[in-house]
Amino acid sequence: MSTKSIVLTGITTTGTPHLGNYVGAIRPAIEASRDHDVLPFYFLADYHALIKCQDPERVRQSTLEIAATWLALGLDTENAVFYRQSDVPEITELAWILSCVTAKGLMNRAHAYKAAVQANEESGESDPDKGVTMGLFNYPILMAADILMFNANKVPVGKDQVQHIEMARDIAGRFNHIYGEHFVLPEAQISEDTAVLCGLDGRKMSKSYDNTIPLFAPEKQLRKLIMKIKTNSLLPGEPKDPDTCALFGIYRAFATKEETAAIRRRYAEGIAWGDMKNILFEYLDDHLKAARERYDALLQAPDKIEEALQDGARKARSYSAPLIRKVRHSIGIRGLSL
């Protein structure tokens, strides 16, 4: 097995990738996939998707679109392990095993669960657990299994996900204490300079706010959405602040330093909002055109996507099968040969 540092990232299959996903997570991950000093694991978290989405077609379509996106953008599948979570059955088996050493009190402190309980209390609901499924409650355990299954050293996450990495460490430490050393204690990898884009309404671009711009939107749709981005009432010729403008934020995330500096000067000169929207549309359309064509071609050939995912699953299971055998032996369960 590889002695490289292992970095693991999961992508929940509940929607279409948008510009914010690309600059915040997809682009850095794809660049990292070409770093041969590390072994990156990237997976489609379709079991996690079931916590929030009970629409089978949406989960299937999202899985297809996300896989096509990563492949179209040049993910190095020779170096990275790219797989669908549900194609590695050892993960869910490990999740059950880990649940047997995880204190309920630890799960009670999970942010998502506490937020659901608080929302019920604030609405006057007599049952604080109304609407809370065991999937939501046990989410951190499945996430821990995702991470510990491959003994990931680093897990790139946003600040709101750090608690889950800390929980994975706690769970791994508890298991190691009872059954001997099996798991590496993962570390959260937080990038302070990751771009956060504003959406159509000025808030953070998010599916939750329905304010996103799909990464590979067709040309006409892309233009229409960019024209809908909220701006202030300053007139052409009036100086404008680029650092508070969603248009500039998106442009800066894609453009070079020189191009960004040139547009910043045009803001000082009072660029018209219509002109800036046209500049942004033309820049994005040109920047994404080749990848969009590859993406569209992949969606028309789902067998190619499936082939890539199955190849990734075989690679993933070359790690997961030996580890689950070791875990089974340590807990006194022989099980079937894998």
C-alpha positions as CSV (number, residue, x, y, z in Angstrom):
1,M,0.0,0.0,0.0
2,S,1.0,3.6,-0.5
3,T,3.1,5.4,2.1
4,K,1.9,8.8,0.7
5,S,-0.1,11.2,2.9
6,I,-3.8,10.5,2.3
7,V,-6.2,13.4,1.7
8,L,-10.0,12.6,1.5
9,T,-12.9,14.7,0.3
10,G,-16.6,13.8,0.0
11,I,-19.2,15.5,-2.3
12,T,-22.9,15.0,-1.3
13,T,-25.0,14.1,-4.3
14,T,-28.0,16.4,-3.8
15,G,-27.7,19.0,-6.5
16,T,-25.9,20.4,-9.6
17,P,-22.4,21.8,-9.1
18,H,-22.4,25.6,-9.2
19,L,-19.7,28.3,-9.5
20,G,-19.3,28.5,-5.7
21,N,-18.7,24.8,-5.4
22,Y,-16.1,25.1,-8.2
23,V,-13.9,27.8,-6.7
24,G,-14.4,26.7,-3.1
25,A,-13.8,23.0,-3.4
26,I,-13.7,21.4,-6.8
27,R,-10.9,23.5,-8.4
28,P,-8.5,23.1,-5.4
29,A,-9.2,19.4,-5.2
30,I,-8.6,18.8,-8.9
31,E,-5.3,20.7,-8.7
32,A,-4.4,18.6,-5.7
33,S,-5.2,15.4,-7.6
34,R,-2.1,16.1,-9.7
35,D,0.2,16.3,-6.7
36,H,2.0,12.9,-6.7
37,D,3.3,13.5,-3.2
38,V,-0.1,12.8,-1.8
39,L,-2.8,10.1,-2.4
40,P,-6.2,11.9,-2.8
41,F,-9.5,10.1,-2.2
42,Y,-12.6,11.8,-3.7
43,F,-16.0,10.2,-3.2
44,L,-19.6,10.8,-4.2
45,A,-21.4,10.7,-0.8
46,D,-24.7,9.2,-2.0
47,Y,-25.6,7.6,1.3
48,H,-25.1,11.0,3.0
49,A,-27.5,12.5,0.4
50,L,-30.4,10.3,1.7
51,I,-30.4,12.3,5.0
52,K,-31.8,15.4,3.2
53,C,-33.1,14.0,-0.1
54,Q,-35.7,11.2,-0.6
55,D,-36.0,11.8,-4.3
56,P,-34.2,8.8,-6.0
57,E,-34.1,10.5,-9.4
58,R,-32.5,13.6,-8.0
59,V,-29.8,11.5,-6.2
60,R,-29.1,9.6,-9.4
61,Q,-28.9,12.7,-11.6
62,S,-26.8,14.6,-9.1
63,T,-24.4,11.6,-8.9
64,L,-24.1,11.7,-12.7
65,E,-23.6,15.4,-12.9
66,I,-21.0,15.7,-10.2
67,A,-19.0,12.8,-11.5
68,A,-19.1,14.3,-15.0
69,T,-18.1,17.7,-13.6
70,W,-15.0,16.3,-11.9
71,L,-13.9,14.3,-14.9
72,A,-14.6,17.1,-17.4
73,L,-12.4,19.5,-15.4
74,G,-9.5,17.1,-15.6
75,L,-9.4,15.1,-12.4
76,D,-6.3,12.9,-12.4
77,T,-7.9,9.5,-11.9
78,E,-4.5,7.8,-12.3
79,N,-3.3,9.4,-9.1
80,A,-6.5,10.0,-7.3
81,V,-9.1,7.4,-6.1
82,F,-12.5,8.6,-7.3
83,Y,-15.4,6.5,-6.3
84,R,-19.1,6.3,-5.2
85,Q,-19.6,5.8,-1.5
86,S,-22.2,3.1,-2.0
87,D,-19.8,1.0,-4.2
88,V,-17.6,0.4,-1.1
89,P,-19.7,-1.7,1.3
90,E,-17.0,-1.8,3.9
91,I,-17.8,1.8,4.7
92,T,-21.3,1.1,6.0
93,E,-20.1,-2.0,7.8
94,L,-17.5,0.1,9.6
95,A,-20.1,2.7,10.4
96,W,-22.1,0.1,12.4
97,I,-19.0,-1.1,14.1
98,L,-18.0,2.4,15.1
99,S,-21.5,3.2,16.3
100,C,-21.0,0.4,18.9
101,V,-18.2,2.3,20.6
102,T,-19.6,5.8,20.1
103,A,-21.2,7.5,23.1
104,K,-24.7,8.9,22.5
105,G,-23.7,12.0,24.3
106,L,-21.1,12.7,21.6
107,M,-23.8,12.6,19.0
108,N,-26.1,14.8,21.1
109,R,-23.5,17.6,20.7
110,A,-23.4,17.4,16.9
111,H,-24.2,20.8,15.4
112,A,-26.8,19.6,12.9
113,Y,-28.7,17.7,15.5
114,K,-28.6,20.6,18.0
115,A,-29.8,22.9,15.2
116,A,-32.8,20.7,14.5
117,V,-33.8,20.5,18.2
118,Q,-33.4,24.2,18.6
119,A,-35.6,24.8,15.5
120,N,-38.3,22.6,17.0
121,E,-38.1,24.4,20.4
122,E,-38.3,27.8,18.8
123,S,-41.4,26.8,16.8
124,G,-43.1,25.6,19.9
125,E,-43.0,22.0,19.0
126,S,-43.6,19.7,22.0
127,D,-41.3,17.0,20.6
128,P,-37.8,18.3,20.3
129,D,-36.9,15.4,18.0
130,K,-39.7,15.9,15.5
131,G,-38.4,15.4,12.0
132,V,-35.0,14.1,13.2
133,T,-34.1,10.8,11.5
134,M,-31.4,8.4,12.8
135,G,-29.6,9.2,9.5
136,L,-29.3,12.9,10.7
137,F,-28.4,11.8,14.2
138,N,-25.8,9.3,13.1
139,Y,-24.4,11.4,10.3
140,P,-21.1,12.1,12.1
141,I,-20.5,8.3,12.5
142,L,-20.9,7.6,8.8
143,M,-18.6,10.5,8.1
144,A,-16.1,9.1,10.5
145,A,-16.3,5.7,8.7
146,D,-15.7,7.5,5.4
147,I,-12.5,9.0,6.8
148,L,-11.2,6.2,9.0
149,M,-11.8,3.5,6.3
150,F,-8.9,4.9,4.4
151,N,-6.9,6.2,7.3
152,A,-7.0,9.7,5.9
153,N,-4.3,12.0,7.3
154,K,-5.9,15.2,6.1
155,V,-9.6,16.1,5.4
156,P,-10.2,19.5,3.7
157,V,-13.3,21.1,5.3
158,G,-14.9,24.4,5.9
159,K,-14.9,25.7,9.5
160,D,-18.5,24.5,10.0
161,Q,-17.3,20.9,9.4
162,V,-14.4,20.9,11.8
163,Q,-16.5,19.4,14.6
164,H,-17.1,16.3,12.5
165,I,-13.3,15.8,12.1
166,E,-12.9,16.2,15.9
167,M,-15.7,13.6,16.4
168,A,-13.9,11.2,14.0
169,R,-10.8,11.6,16.1
170,D,-12.7,10.8,19.3
171,I,-14.3,7.8,17.7
172,A,-11.0,6.5,16.3
173,G,-9.3,7.0,19.7
174,R,-12.0,5.1,21.5
175,F,-11.9,2.2,19.1
176,N,-8.1,2.1,19.2
177,H,-8.2,2.1,23.0
178,I,-10.5,-0.9,23.1
179,Y,-9.3,-3.0,20.2
180,G,-5.7,-1.8,19.6
181,E,-4.3,0.6,17.0
182,H,-6.2,0.5,13.8
183,F,-6.9,4.1,12.8
184,V,-4.9,7.2,12.1
185,L,-6.3,10.3,13.9
186,P,-7.3,12.6,11.0
187,E,-6.6,16.3,10.9
188,A,-8.9,19.0,9.5
189,Q,-7.3,21.0,6.7
190,I,-8.8,24.4,6.6
191,S,-7.9,26.8,3.8
192,E,-8.1,30.4,4.9
193,D,-7.9,31.8,1.4
194,T,-10.7,29.7,-0.2
195,A,-12.9,32.0,-2.2
196,V,-16.6,32.3,-1.1
197,L,-18.8,33.6,-3.9
198,C,-22.0,35.6,-3.5
199,G,-25.1,34.4,-5.4
200,L,-27.8,36.1,-7.4
201,D,-29.2,37.8,-4.3
202,G,-26.0,38.9,-2.7
203,R,-25.9,36.1,-0.1
204,K,-23.4,33.3,-0.1
205,M,-24.0,31.2,-3.2
206,S,-25.8,28.1,-1.9
207,K,-28.5,25.6,-3.0
208,S,-30.2,26.4,0.3
209,Y,-30.8,29.9,-0.8
210,D,-31.7,28.9,-4.4
211,N,-29.3,31.6,-5.6
212,T,-26.8,29.6,-7.5
213,I,-25.3,29.7,-11.0
214,P,-24.7,26.2,-12.4
215,L,-21.1,25.7,-13.3
216,F,-21.9,24.3,-16.7
217,A,-25.1,26.2,-17.5
218,P,-25.7,26.5,-21.2
219,E,-24.7,29.8,-22.8
220,K,-28.2,31.4,-22.8
221,Q,-28.9,30.3,-19.3
222,L,-25.6,31.6,-18.0
223,R,-26.2,35.0,-19.6
224,K,-29.7,35.2,-18.1
225,L,-28.5,34.3,-14.6
226,I,-25.6,36.8,-14.6
227,M,-28.0,39.5,-15.7
228,K,-30.1,38.7,-12.6
229,I,-27.3,39.3,-10.1
230,K,-28.3,41.9,-7.6
231,T,-26.4,45.3,-7.8
232,N,-26.8,48.7,-6.1
233,S,-28.4,51.8,-7.7
234,L,-25.2,53.6,-8.5
235,L,-25.3,55.1,-12.0
236,P,-22.7,54.8,-14.8
237,G,-19.8,57.2,-14.1
238,E,-20.2,57.0,-10.4
239,P,-17.2,55.2,-8.6
240,K,-18.2,51.8,-7.3
241,D,-16.7,49.5,-4.6
242,P,-15.6,46.2,-6.2
243,D,-15.0,44.5,-2.8
244,T,-18.7,44.6,-2.0
245,C,-19.9,43.6,-5.4
246,A,-21.0,40.0,-6.3
247,L,-20.0,40.5,-9.9
248,F,-16.5,41.5,-9.1
249,G,-16.2,38.6,-6.6
250,I,-17.1,36.1,-9.2
251,Y,-14.8,37.7,-11.8
252,R,-11.9,37.8,-9.4
253,A,-12.3,34.1,-8.6
254,F,-11.6,33.2,-12.3
255,A,-9.4,36.0,-13.6
256,T,-5.7,36.6,-13.4
257,K,-4.3,39.2,-11.1
258,E,-3.6,41.5,-14.0
259,E,-7.1,41.1,-15.4
260,T,-8.6,41.7,-11.9
261,A,-6.5,44.9,-11.4
262,A,-7.8,46.2,-14.7
263,I,-11.4,45.7,-13.8
264,R,-10.8,47.2,-10.4
265,R,-9.7,50.4,-12.1
266,R,-12.8,50.4,-14.2
267,Y,-14.9,50.2,-11.0
268,A,-13.1,53.4,-9.8
269,E,-13.9,55.0,-13.1
270,G,-17.6,54.2,-12.7
271,I,-18.2,51.2,-14.9
272,A,-21.9,50.6,-15.8
273,W,-23.5,47.5,-14.2
274,G,-24.7,46.3,-17.6
275,D,-21.2,46.5,-19.0
276,M,-19.8,44.6,-16.0
277,K,-22.4,41.9,-16.4
278,N,-21.5,41.5,-20.1
279,I,-17.8,41.3,-19.2
280,L,-18.4,38.7,-16.6
281,F,-20.6,36.6,-18.9
282,E,-18.1,36.7,-21.8
283,Y,-15.2,35.8,-19.5
284,L,-17.0,32.9,-17.8
285,D,-18.4,31.6,-21.0
286,D,-15.0,31.6,-22.6
287,H,-13.2,30.1,-19.6
288,L,-15.7,27.3,-19.1
289,K,-16.5,26.5,-22.8
290,A,-14.1,23.6,-23.3
291,A,-14.9,21.9,-20.0
292,R,-18.6,22.4,-20.6
293,E,-18.3,20.6,-24.0
294,R,-16.5,17.7,-22.3
295,Y,-19.2,17.7,-19.5
296,D,-22.1,17.5,-22.0
297,A,-20.3,14.7,-23.9
298,L,-19.9,12.7,-20.7
299,L,-23.6,13.1,-19.8
300,Q,-24.4,11.7,-23.2
301,A,-22.1,8.7,-22.5
302,P,-22.9,7.7,-18.9
303,D,-21.2,4.3,-19.4
304,K,-17.9,6.2,-19.5
305,I,-18.7,7.8,-16.1
306,E,-19.7,4.5,-14.7
307,E,-16.5,2.9,-15.9
308,A,-14.4,5.6,-14.1
309,L,-16.4,5.1,-10.9
310,Q,-16.1,1.3,-11.0
311,D,-12.4,1.6,-11.6
312,G,-12.2,3.9,-8.6
313,A,-14.3,1.6,-6.5
314,R,-11.8,-1.3,-7.2
315,K,-8.9,0.9,-6.1
316,A,-10.8,2.0,-3.0
317,R,-11.7,-1.6,-2.0
318,S,-8.0,-2.6,-2.3
319,Y,-7.7,-0.4,0.8
320,S,-11.0,-1.0,2.5
321,A,-11.2,-4.8,2.2
322,P,-7.9,-5.5,4.1
323,L,-8.7,-3.0,6.8
324,I,-12.2,-4.4,7.4
325,R,-10.7,-7.9,7.7
326,K,-8.4,-6.6,10.3
327,V,-11.2,-4.8,12.2
328,R,-13.4,-7.9,12.1
329,H,-10.6,-10.0,13.5
330,S,-10.0,-7.5,16.3
331,I,-13.7,-7.4,17.4
332,G,-14.0,-11.2,17.3
333,I,-16.0,-11.5,14.1
334,R,-14.5,-13.6,11.3
335,G,-17.1,-13.0,8.6
336,L,-16.8,-13.9,4.9
337,S,-13.5,-13.5,3.0
338,L,-13.4,-10.3,1.0
